[in-house]
Amino acid sequence: QLHLVESGGGLVQPGGSLRLSCAVSRFTLDYFAIGWFRQAPGKEREGVSCISYDSSITNQAASVKGRFTISRDNAKDTVYLQIDSLKPEDTGVYYCALAETRKPYELGPCTSSGMHYWGKGTLVTVSS
């Protein structure tokens, strides 16, 4: 069964940086997109950023543009989310999710409903 495992979360001060990782294992898919989502306490889960299999297409939520960067290394089966200039409102559980695609350059909407597999999440806390 396909597994997604997030890591890299933790406690960080405002203005700091983190790099989250999502390791994908036990899969037999040719192509898949990956998305990062987050859920703040008491709020709905929201899409943060998504990336196509060949990294040619990415999208981001307006609230994180310029601060979050998604990337992937298919040789390592890992997708990253670099988070800079962290704010207290970035606090939450960050999940990675996978969507099977037919083409390496395919990327659908970065929404929960479009994802097929989910990791268990990693907690990011931004506080002084």
C-alpha positions as CSV (number, residue, x, y, z in Angstrom):
1,Q,0.0,0.0,0.0
2,L,1.2,3.5,-0.9
3,H,2.6,5.5,2.1
4,L,3.2,9.2,2.5
5,V,5.2,10.3,5.5
6,E,5.7,13.9,6.4
7,S,8.6,15.2,8.5
8,G,10.3,18.5,9.4
9,G,7.7,20.2,11.5
10,G,8.5,21.8,14.9
11,L,8.4,24.9,16.9
12,V,9.9,28.0,15.3
13,Q,9.9,31.7,16.0
14,P,8.1,34.2,13.8
15,G,10.3,35.1,10.9
16,G,12.0,31.7,10.9
17,S,12.1,29.0,8.3
18,L,11.4,25.3,8.0
19,R,11.7,22.7,5.3
20,L,9.1,20.0,5.4
21,S,9.6,16.7,3.6
22,C,7.1,14.2,2.2
23,A,8.5,10.8,1.5
24,V,6.5,8.6,-0.8
25,S,6.9,4.8,-0.7
26,R,5.4,1.5,-1.8
27,F,3.9,2.9,-4.9
28,T,3.5,1.5,-8.4
29,L,2.3,4.7,-10.1
30,D,3.9,6.1,-13.2
31,Y,2.9,9.7,-12.5
32,F,1.5,11.6,-9.6
33,A,1.1,15.1,-8.3
34,I,1.8,16.0,-4.7
35,G,0.1,18.7,-2.7
36,W,0.8,20.2,0.7
37,F,-2.2,21.1,2.8
38,R,-2.5,22.6,6.3
39,Q,-5.1,22.7,9.0
40,A,-5.0,25.4,11.6
41,P,-6.7,24.8,15.0
42,G,-10.4,25.2,14.6
43,K,-10.2,25.8,10.8
44,E,-10.9,23.9,7.7
45,R,-8.0,22.2,5.9
46,E,-6.7,24.3,3.0
47,G,-4.5,23.7,0.1
48,V,-1.1,25.4,0.3
49,S,0.8,24.3,-2.7
50,C,0.8,21.6,-5.3
51,I,3.3,20.3,-7.9
52,S,3.1,18.1,-11.0
53,Y,5.2,15.0,-11.4
54,D,7.8,16.7,-13.6
55,S,7.8,19.9,-11.6
56,S,6.8,21.9,-14.6
57,I,3.6,23.2,-13.0
58,T,3.1,24.4,-9.4
59,N,0.5,26.4,-7.8
60,Q,0.2,28.1,-4.4
61,A,-2.4,29.7,-2.2
62,A,-2.4,33.5,-2.3
63,S,-1.7,33.6,1.4
64,V,1.7,31.9,1.1
65,K,3.0,33.2,-2.2
66,G,6.5,34.5,-1.9
67,R,7.1,32.6,1.3
68,F,6.4,29.0,0.5
69,T,8.3,27.0,-2.2
70,I,7.4,23.5,-3.2
71,S,9.9,21.2,-5.0
72,R,10.4,17.5,-5.5
73,D,13.2,15.0,-6.1
74,N,11.8,12.0,-7.9
75,A,15.0,10.1,-7.6
76,K,14.5,10.3,-3.8
77,D,10.7,10.0,-4.0
78,T,10.4,13.1,-1.8
79,V,8.6,16.4,-2.1
80,Y,9.6,19.4,-0.1
81,L,8.0,22.5,1.2
82,Q,10.3,25.3,2.1
83,I,8.6,27.8,4.4
84,D,10.2,31.2,5.0
85,S,9.2,34.2,7.0
86,L,6.9,32.1,9.1
87,K,4.0,33.8,10.8
88,P,1.9,32.7,13.8
89,E,-1.0,32.2,11.4
90,D,1.1,29.5,9.7
91,T,0.6,27.3,12.7
92,G,-1.1,24.0,12.0
93,V,-0.8,20.5,10.9
94,Y,0.8,20.2,7.5
95,Y,-0.2,17.2,5.4
96,C,1.1,16.0,2.1
97,A,-1.3,14.2,-0.3
98,L,-1.0,12.5,-3.6
99,A,-3.1,12.6,-6.8
100,E,-2.5,10.0,-9.5
101,T,-2.1,11.6,-12.9
102,R,-2.0,10.3,-16.5
103,K,0.7,12.7,-17.7
104,P,3.9,13.9,-15.9
105,Y,2.9,17.6,-16.6
106,E,-0.7,17.2,-15.3
107,L,-1.8,19.1,-12.3
108,G,-5.4,19.5,-11.2
109,P,-6.8,22.0,-8.7
110,C,-5.0,22.0,-5.4
111,T,-7.9,20.8,-3.4
112,S,-8.5,18.0,-0.9
113,S,-11.1,16.4,-3.0
114,G,-8.6,15.9,-5.8
115,M,-6.2,13.9,-3.7
116,H,-6.2,10.1,-3.4
117,Y,-3.7,9.4,-0.7
118,W,-2.8,11.3,2.5
119,G,0.0,11.3,5.0
120,K,-0.7,11.7,8.8
121,G,0.7,15.2,9.0
122,T,3.5,17.1,10.8
123,L,2.8,19.9,13.3
124,V,4.2,23.3,12.7
125,T,4.0,25.8,15.5
126,V,5.1,29.4,15.1
127,S,5.4,31.2,18.3
128,S,7.8,33.4,20.3
